[in-house]
Amino acid sequence: MVRLNVNGKTHNVDVDPATPLLWVIREQLGLTGTKYGCGVAQCGACTVHMDGAALRSCVMPCAAATGKKINTIESLAKDGKLTKVQQAWIDHEVPQCGYCQTGMIMAVTALLKEKPKPTDADIDAAITNICRCGTFQEVRAAVHAAAKA
């Protein structure tokens, strides 16, 4: 049994402690906004926050998240109100296929908490998520817009 705090709620899940956090989030908790992309922590589709820091959940054993605060994309909007990052994504029409975008939004949200006014170099260094559609210019524009909001 692994005890996790996900999106402010405590969950006791009956899984092998080595099970990747991604699969616990998706399969045991039913929070499917966090996506599986590569399984080797390269693409970032599985990005969540652990104690406020962005991390790739596909390689994180769920037992390593015990006692930590995990937040997924489902935790961002409050009472139907989008965050400034989510709104910037819509305003700048960032998604094409959209598959990587939840992980991208989570990574950008963490970046803006750390650096409220990031430079292009800050964005390039922090946002290593891969978008197969190539929306990186739209992502950068949305990040700057969210920083100004």
C-alpha positions in Angstrom: 0.0 0.0 0.0 1.4 3.4 -1.0 0.0 6.6 0.5 0.0 9.6 -1.9 -1.2 13.2 -1.7 -2.4 14.1 -5.2 -4.1 17.3 -5.9 -4.7 17.9 -2.2 -6.3 14.6 -1.5 -4.8 11.6 0.3 -5.0 8.3 -1.5 -4.0 4.8 -0.4 -3.2 2.8 -3.4 -2.5 -0.9 -3.5 0.4 -1.1 -6.0 3.9 -2.3 -6.1 6.0 0.6 -4.6 8.2 0.5 -7.8 5.2 1.3 -10.0 5.8 4.5 -11.9 3.9 7.5 -10.5 2.4 8.1 -13.9 0.6 4.8 -13.9 -0.8 5.3 -10.4 -2.1 8.7 -11.4 -3.7 7.5 -14.6 -4.8 4.0 -13.7 -5.5 3.9 -10.0 -6.6 7.5 -9.5 -8.2 8.0 -12.9 -6.5 11.4 -13.6 -5.8 11.0 -17.3 -4.6 14.6 -18.0 -1.1 13.4 -17.4 0.1 11.6 -20.5 2.4 8.7 -21.4 4.8 9.7 -24.1 8.2 8.0 -24.1 8.6 6.2 -20.8 12.1 7.3 -20.3 11.7 10.9 -19.0 12.7 12.5 -22.3 9.5 14.0 -23.8 7.8 15.5 -20.8 4.2 14.5 -21.6 4.0 13.0 -18.1 5.2 16.2 -16.2 3.6 16.8 -12.8 4.6 18.9 -9.8 6.1 17.3 -6.7 6.3 19.8 -3.9 6.1 22.5 -6.6 8.9 21.3 -8.8 8.2 19.9 -12.3 9.2 16.3 -12.7 8.7 13.5 -15.2 6.4 11.0 -13.6 7.0 8.1 -16.0 10.2 7.1 -14.3 9.4 8.2 -10.7 8.6 5.1 -8.5 5.4 6.0 -6.7 7.0 5.1 -3.3 9.4 8.0 -3.8 6.4 10.4 -3.8 5.2 9.3 -0.4 5.0 12.3 1.9 5.2 14.8 -1.0 2.5 17.0 -2.5 1.8 15.9 -6.1 -0.2 18.1 -8.4 -1.4 17.2 -11.9 -2.9 19.3 -14.6 -6.4 18.7 -13.1 -5.4 20.8 -10.1 -4.6 24.0 -11.9 -8.0 25.5 -12.8 -10.0 26.6 -9.8 -13.8 26.8 -9.9 -13.7 26.8 -13.7 -11.2 29.7 -13.8 -8.1 28.9 -15.9 -4.6 29.8 -14.7 -2.8 32.5 -16.6 -0.7 29.8 -18.3 -3.7 27.9 -19.4 -5.4 31.1 -20.7 -2.2 32.1 -22.6 -2.2 28.6 -24.2 -5.7 29.3 -25.6 -5.0 32.9 -26.5 -1.9 31.9 -28.5 -3.4 28.8 -30.0 -0.5 26.7 -28.8 -1.9 23.2 -29.1 -2.1 21.4 -32.4 -2.6 17.8 -31.6 -2.5 18.8 -27.9 -1.0 15.5 -26.6 2.1 17.1 -25.0 0.4 20.2 -23.8 -0.6 19.2 -20.3 3.0 18.3 -19.5 4.2 21.6 -21.2 1.7 23.6 -19.2 2.9 22.0 -15.9 6.5 22.7 -16.8 5.8 26.3 -17.7 3.7 26.8 -14.5 6.7 25.6 -12.4 9.1 27.8 -14.4 6.9 30.9 -13.8 6.8 30.2 -10.0 10.6 30.1 -10.0 11.2 32.9 -12.6 8.2 35.2 -13.0 9.7 37.0 -15.9 11.8 34.4 -17.8 14.0 35.3 -20.7 14.1 33.2 -23.9 17.2 31.5 -22.5 15.4 30.7 -19.3 12.5 29.2 -21.2 14.9 27.1 -23.4 16.8 25.8 -20.4 13.7 25.0 -18.3 11.2 23.8 -20.9 12.8 20.6 -22.3 9.4 19.0 -23.2 9.1 17.8 -26.7 6.3 18.8 -29.0 6.2 16.7 -32.2 4.0 19.3 -33.8 6.7 21.9 -33.4 4.7 24.6 -31.5 7.8 25.9 -29.7 7.4 29.4 -31.0 3.8 29.5 -29.8 4.9 28.1 -26.5 7.5 30.8 -26.0 4.9 33.5 -26.9 2.4 32.1 -24.5 5.0 31.9 -21.7 5.9 35.6 -22.2 2.2 36.5 -22.3 1.5 34.5 -19.1 4.5 36.2 -17.4 3.0 39.6 -18.3 -0.6 38.7 -17.1 
